[in-house]
Amino acid sequence: MSGGQGVLYSVYERRLRREIVEENLPQHVGVILDGHRRYAREEGLPDYTASYRRGMRRFEEFIDWAQDPRISAITAWVLSPQNLARPSEELDPYYDVLIELFERIPAAVEGHDVKVRFIGSLDLLPRRLVEAAKRLEEGCGSGSRRLTIALAYGGRQEIVDATRDLVAKLATEGL
């Protein structure tokens, strides 16, 4: 954004914030980070990695924006199980960018009482990505507000996982 546009946007954003009635805001907002490849093509970016990084920076801006009106919960879908079928030359840079994001999130939420957790089939992901996710969860393990990041997550898988958990619980109870 050029300097003039940035100033205008800043003025516009301040005006909008004054008009927000916090009681009317949602308590939980879901975000789907999608379209990186399409965006890279449209913007003429040199590669997918540049697009991934731009998308994650926008997500960080969103996290920052959600602090002020006190959105209580954010769920971000960043990787579906279907995405895992993509070629490694697309996935590996995306994993790297996600790891970078996970390393920056603690600073982004510092002082905002945010707990970070992950959902999804983490066992399908590379160990380096899972380890970065676990470090982030441990570093931001408590707070009254929630940031849930869905990795290798799909609605069908949630039903399968819930059923598996229920069967395991019933089995331990002898049923």
Residue pairs with C-beta under 8 A, 6 or more apart in sequence:
1 9
17 68
17 69
20 69
22 69
22 70
25 69
25 70
25 71
26 71
27 71
27 72
27 73
28 71
28 72
28 73
28 74
28 75
29 66
29 71
29 73
29 74
29 75
30 74
30 75
30 76
30 77
31 59
31 62
31 74
31 75
31 76
31 77
32 76
32 77
33 55
33 56
33 59
33 76
33 77
33 78
34 77
35 55
36 48
36 51
36 52
36 55
36 94
37 48
37 51
37 90
39 45
39 51
39 54
39 55
40 47
40 48
40 50
40 51
43 51
45 51
45 54
47 93
48 90
48 93
48 94
49 93
49 94
49 96
49 97
52 93
52 94
52 97
53 97
53 100
56 97
56 98
56 100
56 101
59 76
59 101
60 101
60 104
60 105
60 108
62 74
63 74
63 105
63 108
63 109
63 147
64 108
66 74
67 109
67 112
70 145
71 145
72 144
72 145
72 146
73 145
73 146
73 147
73 148
74 146
74 147
74 148
75 148
75 149
75 150
76 147
76 148
76 149
76 150
77 150
77 153
78 98
78 149
78 150
78 151
79 94
79 98
79 120
79 125
79 150
79 151
79 152
79 153
80 152
80 153
80 154
81 120
81 121
81 124
81 152
81 153
81 154
81 157
82 154
83 91
84 91
84 124
84 125
84 152
95 125
95 126
95 128
95 129
98 129
98 132
98 151
99 128
99 129
99 132
102 132
102 133
102 135
102 136
103 132
103 136
105 116
105 136
105 140
105 147
106 136
106 139
106 140
109 116
109 140
109 143
109 147
112 143
112 145
113 143
113 144
113 145
114 140
114 143
114 145
114 146
114 147
115 140
115 141
115 142
115 143
115 144
115 145
115 146
115 147
116 136
116 137
116 139
116 140
116 141
116 146
116 147
116 148
116 149
117 137
117 146
117 147
117 148
117 149
118 133
118 136
118 137
118 148
118 149
118 150
118 151
119 148
119 149
119 150
119 151
119 153
119 158
120 150
120 151
120 152
120 153
120 154
120 157
121 151
121 152
121 153
121 157
121 161
122 130
122 133
122 151
122 152
123 130
124 152
125 151
125 152
129 151
133 149
133 151
140 147
